[in-house]
Amino acid sequence: MNNNNYAVIMAGGIGSRFWPMSKASFPKQFLDILGTGETLIQQTFARLSRVCPAENILIVTNKNYKHLCLEQLPNVVEKNILCEPAMRNTAPCVAYAAFRIESENPEANMIIAASDHIITKEDEFVSA
């Protein structure tokens, strides 16, 4: 596995379009939507662990969800959970993570993934 590969999971959204199942206090990325025994963020982390080392996976989230990330992703070290100072959508989230990754490894390759996407053909995803 390439140690220059990094992944960023964007997990700061409140999931308002999935209400009432998803609430601001417990948004959809932390729910087992499909009844598989894994939440969407857990599935995303497992999928990305196939393309980069687990220690190279960062989660960008709202400070209110840090505890949920730590509970649901026991293989993530706390320093890899980046809490956004303000919710400003995708571009600032990616810039924040890119700055952090570049400061650790200027040779890094970075993949950005949403925490709530469902990808059924994971082997094809990994090969791509």
CNS distance restraints for C-alpha pairs under 8 A (distance, minus, plus):
assign (resid   1 and name CA) (resid  51 and name CA) 7.08 0.50 0.50
assign (resid   1 and name CA) (resid  52 and name CA) 6.41 0.50 0.50
assign (resid   1 and name CA) (resid  53 and name CA) 7.10 0.50 0.50
assign (resid   2 and name CA) (resid  52 and name CA) 6.57 0.50 0.50
assign (resid   2 and name CA) (resid  53 and name CA) 7.77 0.50 0.50
assign (resid   3 and name CA) (resid  52 and name CA) 6.87 0.50 0.50
assign (resid   3 and name CA) (resid  53 and name CA) 6.59 0.50 0.50
assign (resid   3 and name CA) (resid  56 and name CA) 7.80 0.50 0.50
assign (resid   4 and name CA) (resid 105 and name CA) 7.33 0.50 0.50
assign (resid   4 and name CA) (resid 107 and name CA) 6.31 0.50 0.50
assign (resid   4 and name CA) (resid 108 and name CA) 4.53 0.50 0.50
assign (resid   4 and name CA) (resid 109 and name CA) 5.86 0.50 0.50
assign (resid   5 and name CA) (resid  51 and name CA) 7.36 0.50 0.50
assign (resid   5 and name CA) (resid  52 and name CA) 5.22 0.50 0.50
assign (resid   5 and name CA) (resid  53 and name CA) 7.46 0.50 0.50
assign (resid   5 and name CA) (resid  56 and name CA) 7.09 0.50 0.50
assign (resid   5 and name CA) (resid 108 and name CA) 5.84 0.50 0.50
assign (resid   5 and name CA) (resid 109 and name CA) 4.87 0.50 0.50
assign (resid   5 and name CA) (resid 110 and name CA) 6.11 0.50 0.50
assign (resid   5 and name CA) (resid 111 and name CA) 7.87 0.50 0.50
assign (resid   6 and name CA) (resid  52 and name CA) 5.99 0.50 0.50
assign (resid   6 and name CA) (resid  53 and name CA) 7.59 0.50 0.50
assign (resid   6 and name CA) (resid  56 and name CA) 4.91 0.50 0.50
assign (resid   6 and name CA) (resid  57 and name CA) 5.82 0.50 0.50
assign (resid   6 and name CA) (resid  58 and name CA) 7.77 0.50 0.50
assign (resid   6 and name CA) (resid 101 and name CA) 7.68 0.50 0.50
assign (resid   6 and name CA) (resid 108 and name CA) 6.58 0.50 0.50
assign (resid   6 and name CA) (resid 109 and name CA) 5.93 0.50 0.50
assign (resid   6 and name CA) (resid 110 and name CA) 4.83 0.50 0.50
assign (resid   6 and name CA) (resid 111 and name CA) 6.37 0.50 0.50
assign (resid   7 and name CA) (resid  48 and name CA) 6.80 0.50 0.50
assign (resid   7 and name CA) (resid  52 and name CA) 7.02 0.50 0.50
assign (resid   7 and name CA) (resid  56 and name CA) 6.42 0.50 0.50
assign (resid   7 and name CA) (resid  57 and name CA) 4.74 0.50 0.50
assign (resid   7 and name CA) (resid  58 and name CA) 6.21 0.50 0.50
assign (resid   7 and name CA) (resid 110 and name CA) 5.55 0.50 0.50
assign (resid   7 and name CA) (resid 111 and name CA) 4.77 0.50 0.50
assign (resid   7 and name CA) (resid 112 and name CA) 5.91 0.50 0.50
assign (resid   7 and name CA) (resid 113 and name CA) 7.35 0.50 0.50
assign (resid   8 and name CA) (resid  57 and name CA) 5.84 0.50 0.50
assign (resid   8 and name CA) (resid  58 and name CA) 4.82 0.50 0.50
assign (resid   8 and name CA) (resid  59 and name CA) 5.75 0.50 0.50
assign (resid   8 and name CA) (resid  60 and name CA) 7.04 0.50 0.50
assign (resid   8 and name CA) (resid  94 and name CA) 7.89 0.50 0.50
assign (resid   8 and name CA) (resid  97 and name CA) 6.92 0.50 0.50
assign (resid   8 and name CA) (resid 110 and name CA) 7.30 0.50 0.50
assign (resid   8 and name CA) (resid 111 and name CA) 6.23 0.50 0.50
assign (resid   8 and name CA) (resid 112 and name CA) 4.87 0.50 0.50
assign (resid   8 and name CA) (resid 113 and name CA) 6.08 0.50 0.50
assign (resid   9 and name CA) (resid  44 and name CA) 7.66 0.50 0.50
assign (resid   9 and name CA) (resid  45 and name CA) 7.70 0.50 0.50
assign (resid   9 and name CA) (resid  57 and name CA) 7.40 0.50 0.50
assign (resid   9 and name CA) (resid  58 and name CA) 6.19 0.50 0.50
assign (resid   9 and name CA) (resid  59 and name CA) 4.76 0.50 0.50
assign (resid   9 and name CA) (resid  60 and name CA) 6.18 0.50 0.50
assign (resid   9 and name CA) (resid 112 and name CA) 6.21 0.50 0.50
assign (resid   9 and name CA) (resid 113 and name CA) 4.97 0.50 0.50
assign (resid   9 and name CA) (resid 114 and name CA) 5.63 0.50 0.50
assign (resid   9 and name CA) (resid 115 and name CA) 5.60 0.50 0.50
assign (resid  10 and name CA) (resid  59 and name CA) 6.15 0.50 0.50
assign (resid  10 and name CA) (resid  60 and name CA) 5.15 0.50 0.50
assign (resid  10 and name CA) (resid  61 and name CA) 6.46 0.50 0.50
assign (resid  10 and name CA) (resid  90 and name CA) 7.88 0.50 0.50
assign (resid  10 and name CA) (resid  93 and name CA) 7.25 0.50 0.50
assign (resid  10 and name CA) (resid 112 and name CA) 7.37 0.50 0.50
assign (resid  10 and name CA) (resid 113 and name CA) 6.18 0.50 0.50
assign (resid  10 and name CA) (resid 114 and name CA) 4.94 0.50 0.50
assign (resid  10 and name CA) (resid 115 and name CA) 5.59 0.50 0.50
assign (resid  11 and name CA) (resid  29 and name CA) 6.88 0.50 0.50
assign (resid  11 and name CA) (resid  41 and name CA) 7.68 0.50 0.50
assign (resid  11 and name CA) (resid  59 and name CA) 6.61 0.50 0.50
assign (resid  11 and name CA) (resid  60 and name CA) 5.79 0.50 0.50
assign (resid  11 and name CA) (resid  61 and name CA) 4.78 0.50 0.50
assign (resid  11 and name CA) (resid  62 and name CA) 7.58 0.50 0.50
assign (resid  11 and name CA) (resid 114 and name CA) 6.73 0.50 0.50
assign (resid  11 and name CA) (resid 115 and name CA) 5.24 0.50 0.50
assign (resid  11 and name CA) (resid 116 and name CA) 7.82 0.50 0.50
assign (resid  12 and name CA) (resid  60 and name CA) 6.48 0.50 0.50
assign (resid  12 and name CA) (resid  61 and name CA) 3.88 0.50 0.50
assign (resid  12 and name CA) (resid  62 and name CA) 4.87 0.50 0.50
assign (resid  12 and name CA) (resid  65 and name CA) 7.50 0.50 0.50
assign (resid  12 and name CA) (resid  84 and name CA) 7.98 0.50 0.50
assign (resid  12 and name CA) (resid  87 and name CA) 7.24 0.50 0.50
assign (resid  13 and name CA) (resid  27 and name CA) 7.22 0.50 0.50
assign (resid  13 and name CA) (resid  61 and name CA) 7.64 0.50 0.50
assign (resid  13 and name CA) (resid  62 and name CA) 7.76 0.50 0.50
assign (resid  14 and name CA) (resid  22 and name CA) 7.64 0.50 0.50
assign (resid  14 and name CA) (resid  23 and name CA) 6.70 0.50 0.50
assign (resid  14 and name CA) (resid  24 and name CA) 4.84 0.50 0.50
assign (resid  14 and name CA) (resid  25 and name CA) 7.75 0.50 0.50
assign (resid  14 and name CA) (resid  26 and name CA) 7.67 0.50 0.50
assign (resid  14 and name CA) (resid  27 and name CA) 5.10 0.50 0.50
assign (resid  14 and name CA) (resid  28 and name CA) 7.53 0.50 0.50
assign (resid  15 and name CA) (resid  19 and name CA) 7.14 0.50 0.50
assign (resid  15 and name CA) (resid  22 and name CA) 5.71 0.50 0.50
assign (resid  15 and name CA) (resid  23 and name CA) 6.64 0.50 0.50
assign (resid  15 and name CA) (resid  24 and name CA) 6.93 0.50 0.50
assign (resid  15 and name CA) (resid  27 and name CA) 5.04 0.50 0.50
assign (resid  15 and name CA) (resid  28 and name CA) 5.49 0.50 0.50
assign (resid  15 and name CA) (resid  29 and name CA) 7.72 0.50 0.50
assign (resid  16 and name CA) (resid  22 and name CA) 6.64 0.50 0.50
assign (resid  16 and name CA) (resid  23 and name CA) 6.62 0.50 0.50
assign (resid  16 and name CA) (resid  24 and name CA) 7.12 0.50 0.50
assign (resid  16 and name CA) (resid  27 and name CA) 7.74 0.50 0.50
assign (resid  17 and name CA) (resid  22 and name CA) 7.98 0.50 0.50
assign (resid  18 and name CA) (resid  22 and name CA) 5.29 0.50 0.50
assign (resid  18 and name CA) (resid  23 and name CA) 7.97 0.50 0.50
assign (resid  18 and name CA) (resid  28 and name CA) 6.99 0.50 0.50
assign (resid  19 and name CA) (resid  23 and name CA) 6.12 0.50 0.50
assign (resid  21 and name CA) (resid  28 and name CA) 7.40 0.50 0.50
assign (resid  22 and name CA) (resid  26 and name CA) 6.16 0.50 0.50
assign (resid  22 and name CA) (resid  27 and name CA) 4.59 0.50 0.50
assign (resid  22 and name CA) (resid  28 and name CA) 4.89 0.50 0.50
assign (resid  22 and name CA) (resid  31 and name CA) 7.74 0.50 0.50
assign (resid  23 and name CA) (resid  27 and name CA) 5.04 0.50 0.50
assign (resid  23 and name CA) (resid  28 and name CA) 7.54 0.50 0.50
assign (resid  25 and name CA) (resid  64 and name CA) 7.86 0.50 0.50
assign (resid  26 and name CA) (resid  30 and name CA) 6.56 0.50 0.50
assign (resid  26 and name CA) (resid  31 and name CA) 7.71 0.50 0.50
assign (resid  27 and name CA) (resid  31 and name CA) 7.07 0.50 0.50
assign (resid  28 and name CA) (resid  33 and name CA) 7.43 0.50 0.50
assign (resid  28 and name CA) (resid  40 and name CA) 7.45 0.50 0.50
assign (resid  28 and name CA) (resid 116 and name CA) 7.05 0.50 0.50
assign (resid  29 and name CA) (resid  39 and name CA) 6.57 0.50 0.50
assign (resid  29 and name CA) (resid  40 and name CA) 4.96 0.50 0.50
assign (resid  29 and name CA) (resid  41 and name CA) 5.24 0.50 0.50
assign (resid  29 and name CA) (resid 115 and name CA) 5.77 0.50 0.50
assign (resid  29 and name CA) (resid 116 and name CA) 5.02 0.50 0.50
assign (resid  30 and name CA) (resid  39 and name CA) 5.42 0.50 0.50
assign (resid  30 and name CA) (resid  40 and name CA) 6.26 0.50 0.50
assign (resid  30 and name CA) (resid  41 and name CA) 6.13 0.50 0.50
assign (resid  30 and name CA) (resid  68 and name CA) 7.25 0.50 0.50
assign (resid  30 and name CA) (resid  72 and name CA) 7.71 0.50 0.50
assign (resid  31 and name CA) (resid  38 and name CA) 7.92 0.50 0.50
assign (resid  31 and name CA) (resid  39 and name CA) 4.84 0.50 0.50
assign (resid  31 and name CA) (resid  40 and name CA) 6.41 0.50 0.50
assign (resid  32 and name CA) (resid  36 and name CA) 6.67 0.50 0.50
assign (resid  32 and name CA) (resid  37 and name CA) 6.32 0.50 0.50
assign (resid  32 and name CA) (resid  38 and name CA) 5.47 0.50 0.50
assign (resid  32 and name CA) (resid  39 and name CA) 4.02 0.50 0.50
assign (resid  32 and name CA) (resid  40 and name CA) 6.33 0.50 0.50
assign (resid  33 and name CA) (resid  39 and name CA) 6.77 0.50 0.50
assign (resid  33 and name CA) (resid  40 and name CA) 7.13 0.50 0.50
assign (resid  38 and name CA) (resid  42 and name CA) 5.80 0.50 0.50
assign (resid  38 and name CA) (resid  43 and name CA) 6.25 0.50 0.50
assign (resid  39 and name CA) (resid  43 and name CA) 6.27 0.50 0.50
assign (resid  40 and name CA) (resid  44 and name CA) 6.20 0.50 0.50
assign (resid  40 and name CA) (resid 115 and name CA) 6.29 0.50 0.50
assign (resid  40 and name CA) (resid 116 and name CA) 5.21 0.50 0.50
assign (resid  40 and name CA) (resid 117 and name CA) 7.14 0.50 0.50
assign (resid  40 and name CA) (resid 118 and name CA) 7.46 0.50 0.50
assign (resid  41 and name CA) (resid  45 and name CA) 6.11 0.50 0.50
assign (resid  41 and name CA) (resid 115 and name CA) 4.86 0.50 0.50
assign (resid  41 and name CA) (resid 116 and name CA) 6.28 0.50 0.50
assign (resid  42 and name CA) (resid  46 and name CA) 6.17 0.50 0.50
assign (resid  42 and name CA) (resid  72 and name CA) 6.75 0.50 0.50
assign (resid  42 and name CA) (resid  73 and name CA) 6.56 0.50 0.50
assign (resid  43 and name CA) (resid  47 and name CA) 6.13 0.50 0.50
assign (resid  44 and name CA) (resid  48 and name CA) 6.18 0.50 0.50
assign (resid  44 and name CA) (resid 113 and name CA) 7.79 0.50 0.50
assign (resid  44 and name CA) (resid 114 and name CA) 7.86 0.50 0.50
assign (resid  44 and name CA) (resid 115 and name CA) 5.92 0.50 0.50
assign (resid  44 and name CA) (resid 116 and name CA) 7.48 0.50 0.50
assign (resid  44 and name CA) (resid 117 and name CA) 7.51 0.50 0.50
assign (resid  45 and name CA) (resid  49 and name CA) 6.04 0.50 0.50
assign (resid  45 and name CA) (resid  57 and name CA) 7.73 0.50 0.50
assign (resid  45 and name CA) (resid  73 and name CA) 7.85 0.50 0.50
assign (resid  46 and name CA) (resid  50 and name CA) 6.89 0.50 0.50
assign (resid  47 and name CA) (resid  51 and name CA) 7.60 0.50 0.50
assign (resid  47 and name CA) (resid 122 and name CA) 6.98 0.50 0.50
assign (resid  47 and name CA) (resid 126 and name CA) 7.78 0.50 0.50
assign (resid  48 and name CA) (resid  52 and name CA) 6.35 0.50 0.50
assign (resid  48 and name CA) (resid  57 and name CA) 7.67 0.50 0.50
assign (resid  49 and name CA) (resid  53 and name CA) 5.91 0.50 0.50
assign (resid  49 and name CA) (resid  54 and name CA) 5.43 0.50 0.50
assign (resid  49 and name CA) (resid  57 and name CA) 7.71 0.50 0.50
assign (resid  50 and name CA) (resid 126 and name CA) 6.87 0.50 0.50
assign (resid  51 and name CA) (resid 126 and name CA) 6.35 0.50 0.50
assign (resid  52 and name CA) (resid  56 and name CA) 6.52 0.50 0.50
assign (resid  52 and name CA) (resid  57 and name CA) 7.40 0.50 0.50
assign (resid  53 and name CA) (resid  57 and name CA) 7.09 0.50 0.50
assign (resid  54 and name CA) (resid  75 and name CA) 7.08 0.50 0.50
assign (resid  54 and name CA) (resid  76 and name CA) 7.09 0.50 0.50
assign (resid  55 and name CA) (resid  76 and name CA) 6.81 0.50 0.50
assign (resid  55 and name CA) (resid  77 and name CA) 7.25 0.50 0.50
assign (resid  55 and name CA) (resid  80 and name CA) 7.82 0.50 0.50
assign (resid  56 and name CA) (resid  80 and name CA) 7.99 0.50 0.50
assign (resid  57 and name CA) (resid  76 and name CA) 7.51 0.50 0.50
assign (resid  57 and name CA) (resid  80 and name CA) 6.96 0.50 0.50
assign (resid  58 and name CA) (resid  76 and name CA) 7.91 0.50 0.50
assign (resid  58 and name CA) (resid  80 and name CA) 4.73 0.50 0.50
assign (resid  58 and name CA) (resid  81 and name CA) 5.87 0.50 0.50
assign (resid  58 and name CA) (resid  82 and name CA) 7.14 0.50 0.50
assign (resid  58 and name CA) (resid  97 and name CA) 7.54 0.50 0.50
assign (resid  59 and name CA) (resid  69 and name CA) 7.99 0.50 0.50
assign (resid  59 and name CA) (resid  80 and name CA) 6.25 0.50 0.50
assign (resid  59 and name CA) (resid  81 and name CA) 4.79 0.50 0.50
assign (resid  59 and name CA) (resid  82 and name CA) 5.99 0.50 0.50
assign (resid  60 and name CA) (resid  81 and name CA) 5.99 0.50 0.50
assign (resid  60 and name CA) (resid  82 and name CA) 4.72 0.50 0.50
assign (resid  60 and name CA) (resid  83 and name CA) 5.90 0.50 0.50
assign (resid  60 and name CA) (resid  84 and name CA) 6.73 0.50 0.50
assign (resid  60 and name CA) (resid  93 and name CA) 6.70 0.50 0.50
assign (resid  60 and name CA) (resid  97 and name CA) 7.22 0.50 0.50
assign (resid  61 and name CA) (resid  65 and name CA) 6.43 0.50 0.50
assign (resid  61 and name CA) (resid  66 and name CA) 6.87 0.50 0.50
assign (resid  61 and name CA) (resid  81 and name CA) 7.23 0.50 0.50
assign (resid  61 and name CA) (resid  82 and name CA) 6.28 0.50 0.50
assign (resid  61 and name CA) (resid  83 and name CA) 5.13 0.50 0.50
assign (resid  61 and name CA) (resid  84 and name CA) 6.02 0.50 0.50
assign (resid  62 and name CA) (resid  66 and name CA) 6.85 0.50 0.50
assign (resid  62 and name CA) (resid  83 and name CA) 5.21 0.50 0.50
assign (resid  62 and name CA) (resid  84 and name CA) 5.45 0.50 0.50
assign (resid  62 and name CA) (resid  85 and name CA) 7.62 0.50 0.50
assign (resid  62 and name CA) (resid  86 and name CA) 7.53 0.50 0.50
assign (resid  62 and name CA) (resid  87 and name CA) 6.97 0.50 0.50
assign (resid  63 and name CA) (resid  83 and name CA) 4.97 0.50 0.50
assign (resid  63 and name CA) (resid  84 and name CA) 6.72 0.50 0.50
assign (resid  63 and name CA) (resid  85 and name CA) 7.74 0.50 0.50
assign (resid  65 and name CA) (resid  69 and name CA) 6.35 0.50 0.50
assign (resid  66 and name CA) (resid  70 and name CA) 6.31 0.50 0.50
assign (resid  66 and name CA) (resid  81 and name CA) 6.97 0.50 0.50
assign (resid  66 and name CA) (resid  83 and name CA) 7.15 0.50 0.50
assign (resid  67 and name CA) (resid  71 and name CA) 6.13 0.50 0.50
assign (resid  68 and name CA) (resid  72 and name CA) 5.99 0.50 0.50
assign (resid  69 and name CA) (resid  73 and name CA) 5.60 0.50 0.50
assign (resid  69 and name CA) (resid  81 and name CA) 7.71 0.50 0.50
assign (resid  70 and name CA) (resid  74 and name CA) 5.92 0.50 0.50
assign (resid  70 and name CA) (resid  76 and name CA) 7.08 0.50 0.50
assign (resid  70 and name CA) (resid  78 and name CA) 7.16 0.50 0.50
assign (resid  76 and name CA) (resid  80 and name CA) 6.58 0.50 0.50
assign (resid  76 and name CA) (resid  81 and name CA) 7.68 0.50 0.50
assign (resid  77 and name CA) (resid  81 and name CA) 7.36 0.50 0.50
assign (resid  82 and name CA) (resid  97 and name CA) 7.69 0.50 0.50
assign (resid  84 and name CA) (resid  93 and name CA) 7.32 0.50 0.50
assign (resid  88 and name CA) (resid  92 and name CA) 6.27 0.50 0.50
assign (resid  88 and name CA) (resid  93 and name CA) 7.36 0.50 0.50
assign (resid  89 and name CA) (resid  93 and name CA) 6.46 0.50 0.50
assign (resid  90 and name CA) (resid  94 and name CA) 6.13 0.50 0.50
assign (resid  91 and name CA) (resid  95 and name CA) 6.14 0.50 0.50
assign (resid  92 and name CA) (resid  96 and name CA) 5.95 0.50 0.50
assign (resid  93 and name CA) (resid  97 and name CA) 6.35 0.50 0.50
assign (resid  94 and name CA) (resid  98 and name CA) 5.93 0.50 0.50
assign (resid  94 and name CA) (resid 112 and name CA) 7.44 0.50 0.50
assign (resid  95 and name CA) (resid  99 and name CA) 6.07 0.50 0.50
assign (resid  96 and name CA) (resid 100 and name CA) 6.46 0.50 0.50
assign (resid  97 and name CA) (resid 101 and name CA) 6.12 0.50 0.50
assign (resid  98 and name CA) (resid 102 and name CA) 5.93 0.50 0.50
assign (resid  98 and name CA) (resid 110 and name CA) 7.73 0.50 0.50
assign (resid  99 and name CA) (resid 103 and name CA) 6.18 0.50 0.50
assign (resid 100 and name CA) (resid 104 and name CA) 6.59 0.50 0.50
assign (resid 101 and name CA) (resid 105 and name CA) 5.96 0.50 0.50
assign (resid 101 and name CA) (resid 106 and name CA) 7.49 0.50 0.50
assign (resid 101 and name CA) (resid 108 and name CA) 7.08 0.50 0.50
assign (resid 102 and name CA) (resid 106 and name CA) 4.65 0.50 0.50
assign (resid 102 and name CA) (resid 107 and name CA) 7.55 0.50 0.50
assign (resid 102 and name CA) (resid 108 and name CA) 6.80 0.50 0.50
assign (resid 119 and name CA) (resid 125 and name CA) 7.78 0.50 0.50
assign (resid 121 and name CA) (resid 125 and name CA) 6.45 0.50 0.50
assign (resid 122 and name CA) (resid 126 and name CA) 6.09 0.50 0.50
assign (resid 123 and name CA) (resid 127 and name CA) 6.21 0.50 0.50
assign (resid 124 and name CA) (resid 128 and name CA) 6.12 0.50 0.50
